């Protein structure tokens, strides 16, 4: 049985989660799930798909799911009074903690008692005058994050870690198609579109809805071929591999130097070193366009080829104009 018909890609991840959903059907206990994936990879969709398949025999239906944005949590008292006492105590429910790395450490520590594994699948949390029972036959926990290193290790140790897979171009192409059913594509074009989605399911969805559907509507067409795709790229400034202009700027800074310190890159681009390190260098590095070197950052041979291809494309566009 497939539990993830609405989700494209992630075959290994879905197989593992399907195993635990099957087991839940027999025992009504789900291991505490901890989903790790980059932004836009589909963590929330995956958690939702799991939750909608957790059917309680006691209720005779699927358990309700409560999504908690962990950035809204301030302290243990708020967590207990606003969430646990109102929605969790004595209830059959699936709790989805989104972006758990945003959860304050005292609340993470509080959850260690709640999540502690034992053969009874049952724990009691004592808070002031309350003795709150957590029965894992009733309550299921799913956590998700882009930054697992910011979550305390003992909490992660109490969970089943689910690391999402990278999307193949074929997966991203299917996501584009699924979100733009009004138009058709030739396979070559679809592969090219997938190549600029940065390996990201959300980007593929937005590419379809915000770019391709808007273009097809404005042009009055229902088929996207390579001619149309080249036009879309030119209008929107879409770069090969889906690089952002700031990432391209960093590559160009490195082009004229053997190595360049983050301080120098920061001075030229106006970006902080932390922003470069956290936001702008990771994707070019992932594609082998730049690398860490003694003394800073260095453009790779692949990066030089990338910039050369960009220059040729720009020269051709200027010549045609």
ChimeraX attribute file (.defattr): number of C-alpha atoms within 10 A of each C-alpha:
attribute: neighborCount
match mode: 1-to-1
recipient: residues
	/A:1	6
	/A:2	8
	/A:3	16
	/A:4	21
	/A:5	8
	/A:6	10
	/A:7	16
	/A:8	18
	/A:9	19
	/A:10	19
	/A:11	13
	/A:12	12
	/A:13	15
	/A:14	21
	/A:15	14
	/A:16	11
	/A:17	20
	/A:18	18
	/A:19	10
	/A:20	18
	/A:21	22
	/A:22	16
	/A:23	14
	/A:24	18
	/A:25	15
	/A:26	9
	/A:27	11
	/A:28	20
	/A:29	20
	/A:30	24
	/A:31	20
	/A:32	20
	/A:33	22
	/A:34	25
	/A:35	26
	/A:36	20
	/A:37	18
	/A:38	16
	/A:39	14
	/A:40	16
	/A:41	21
	/A:42	19
	/A:43	24
	/A:44	20
	/A:45	14
	/A:46	20
	/A:47	25
	/A:48	18
	/A:49	18
	/A:50	20
	/A:51	23
	/A:52	16
	/A:53	18
	/A:54	24
	/A:55	17
	/A:56	19
	/A:57	13
	/A:58	12
	/A:59	10
	/A:60	8
	/A:61	12
	/A:62	17
	/A:63	22
	/A:64	16
	/A:65	19
	/A:66	16
	/A:67	16
	/A:68	16
	/A:69	14
	/A:70	19
	/A:71	14
	/A:72	12
	/A:73	18
	/A:74	15
	/A:75	13
	/A:76	18
	/A:77	14
	/A:78	13
	/A:79	17
	/A:80	20
	/A:81	11
	/A:82	13
	/A:83	15
	/A:84	16
	/A:85	14
	/A:86	12
	/A:87	15
	/A:88	20
	/A:89	17
	/A:90	15
	/A:91	16
	/A:92	21
	/A:93	23
	/A:94	26
	/A:95	21
	/A:96	24
	/A:97	23
	/A:98	22
	/A:99	22
	/A:100	25
	/A:101	21
	/A:102	19
	/A:103	20
	/A:104	17
	/A:105	16
	/A:106	11
	/A:107	17
	/A:108	20
	/A:109	14
	/A:110	17
	/A:111	16
	/A:112	17
	/A:113	15
	/A:114	20
	/A:115	22
	/A:116	16
	/A:117	17
	/A:118	8
	/A:119	5
	/A:120	9
	/A:121	16
	/A:122	17
	/A:123	17
	/A:124	15
	/A:125	17
	/A:126	13
	/A:127	12
	/A:128	7
	/A:129	6
	/A:130	11
	/A:131	10
	/A:132	18
	/A:133	15
	/A:134	22
	/A:135	19
	/A:136	23
	/A:137	18
	/A:138	22
	/A:139	22
	/A:140	23
	/A:141	20
	/A:142	24
	/A:143	27
	/A:144	25
	/A:145	22
	/A:146	18
	/A:147	15
	/A:148	17
	/A:149	10
	/A:150	13
	/A:151	18
	/A:152	14
	/A:153	10
	/A:154	13
	/A:155	17
	/A:156	18
	/A:157	14
	/A:158	18
	/A:159	19
	/A:160	15
	/A:161	16
	/A:162	18
	/A:163	16
	/A:164	19
	/A:165	15
	/A:166	15
	/A:167	20
	/A:168	14
	/A:169	21
	/A:170	16
	/A:171	21
	/A:172	28
	/A:173	26
	/A:174	19
	/A:175	24
	/A:176	26
	/A:177	18
	/A:178	15
	/A:179	17
	/A:180	19
	/A:181	11
	/A:182	13
	/A:183	16
	/A:184	14
	/A:185	18
	/A:186	11
	/A:187	13
	/A:188	10
	/A:189	18
	/A:190	22
	/A:191	17
	/A:192	17
	/A:193	25
	/A:194	27
	/A:195	19
	/A:196	21
	/A:197	24
	/A:198	18
	/A:199	21
	/A:200	22
	/A:201	26
	/A:202	18
	/A:203	22
	/A:204	26
	/A:205	22
	/A:206	16
	/A:207	21
	/A:208	23
	/A:209	15
	/A:210	12
	/A:211	14
	/A:212	21
	/A:213	21
	/A:214	13
	/A:215	20
	/A:216	18
	/A:217	12
	/A:218	9
	/A:219	10
	/A:220	9
	/A:221	14
	/A:222	15
	/A:223	13
	/A:224	20
	/A:225	15
	/A:226	17
	/A:227	9
	/A:228	17
	/A:229	18
	/A:230	14
	/A:231	12
	/A:232	17
	/A:233	15
	/A:234	12
	/A:235	10
	/A:236	9
	/A:237	12
	/A:238	16
	/A:239	14
	/A:240	17
	/A:241	18
	/A:242	18
	/A:243	16
	/A:244	15
	/A:245	13
	/A:246	15
	/A:247	18
	/A:248	19
	/A:249	15
	/A:250	22
	/A:251	24
	/A:252	15
	/A:253	18
	/A:254	22
	/A:255	18
	/A:256	10
	/A:257	11
	/A:258	13
	/A:259	17
	/A:260	20
	/A:261	17
	/A:262	18
	/A:263	14
	/A:264	14
	/A:265	21
	/A:266	17
	/A:267	12
	/A:268	12
	/A:269	14
	/A:270	10
	/A:271	16
	/A:272	14
	/A:273	17
	/A:274	11
	/A:275	11
	/A:276	20
	/A:277	11
	/A:278	10
	/A:279	12
	/A:280	21
	/A:281	21
	/A:282	15
	/A:283	17
	/A:284	20
	/A:285	16
	/A:286	10
	/A:287	12
	/A:288	14
	/A:289	20
	/A:290	24
	/A:291	19
	/A:292	15
	/A:293	13
	/A:294	10
	/A:295	11
	/A:296	15
	/A:297	22
	/A:298	22
	/A:299	26
	/A:300	19
	/A:301	12
	/A:302	13
	/A:303	23
	/A:304	17
	/A:305	12
	/A:306	16
	/A:307	17
	/A:308	12
	/A:309	13
	/A:310	15
	/A:311	12
	/A:312	11
	/A:313	12
	/A:314	12
	/A:315	12
	/A:316	11
	/A:317	11
	/A:318	9
	/A:319	8
	/A:320	7
	/A:321	6
